[in-house]
Amino acid sequence: LAVIIPHFWCRYLCPTGGVLELLNRISALKYFKTSACNECDSCRRACLAETRPAEVNCVNCGDCTETCPVDAIKLGHGES
């Protein structure tokens, strides 16, 4: 399945990933997309988990922030 679904083990089976996903949901600070986002997916291409900020499997690593051409990814309490 890892050939068909990228990072299958980490996303669906790894117990550490499950705990981190639960903690991520109650985190006070998160990376999120602002309304300036133009859906270019440069953040998804930069992400090792192939996700966007504030989506499922986002681990708030911040690797996507420098790739956004319109500076639409922020760190804070929620979407603005």
C-alpha positions in Angstrom: 0.0 0.0 0.0 2.9 2.3 0.5 3.5 2.3 -3.2 -0.1 3.5 -3.9 -0.7 5.8 -0.9 2.3 8.0 0.1 3.4 7.6 3.7 0.7 5.0 4.3 2.3 3.7 7.5 2.7 7.1 9.0 -0.8 8.3 8.1 -2.9 5.3 9.0 -1.1 2.7 11.1 1.7 4.3 13.2 0.6 4.8 16.8 2.9 7.8 17.3 1.3 9.5 14.3 -2.2 8.9 15.8 -1.2 10.4 19.1 0.4 13.4 17.4 -2.8 13.9 15.3 -4.8 14.0 18.5 -2.5 16.5 20.1 -2.5 18.6 16.9 -6.2 19.0 17.2 -6.0 20.7 20.6 -2.8 22.7 19.9 -3.0 26.4 20.7 -0.9 27.4 17.8 -1.2 26.0 14.3 -0.2 26.8 10.7 -3.2 27.8 8.6 -4.0 29.3 5.2 -5.4 32.8 5.0 -7.9 34.1 2.5 -5.0 35.2 0.4 -4.4 31.6 -0.6 -4.7 31.1 -4.3 -4.8 27.2 -4.1 -1.5 26.8 -6.1 -0.5 23.8 -4.0 3.1 24.8 -3.6 2.7 24.1 0.1 1.5 20.5 -0.7 4.5 19.9 -2.9 6.9 21.1 -0.2 5.2 19.0 2.5 6.7 15.5 3.2 3.1 14.3 4.2 1.7 15.9 1.0 -0.9 18.0 2.8 -1.8 21.6 3.3 -1.8 23.6 6.5 -4.6 22.8 8.9 -5.6 19.7 6.9 -5.6 16.1 8.1 -2.0 14.9 8.6 -0.5 18.4 8.9 2.1 18.2 11.7 2.7 21.9 11.9 6.3 21.6 10.9 6.3 24.9 8.9 8.1 23.6 5.9 5.4 25.1 3.7 5.7 28.7 4.9 8.6 29.7 2.7 7.2 28.1 -0.4 4.0 30.1 -0.5 4.2 32.7 -3.3 1.5 35.0 -1.8 2.5 34.6 1.9 -0.8 33.0 2.8 0.4 30.6 5.5 0.5 32.0 9.0 1.1 30.6 12.5 -1.5 31.5 15.0 -4.8 30.6 16.7 -6.9 30.1 13.6 -7.8 31.4 10.2 -8.0 35.1 9.5 
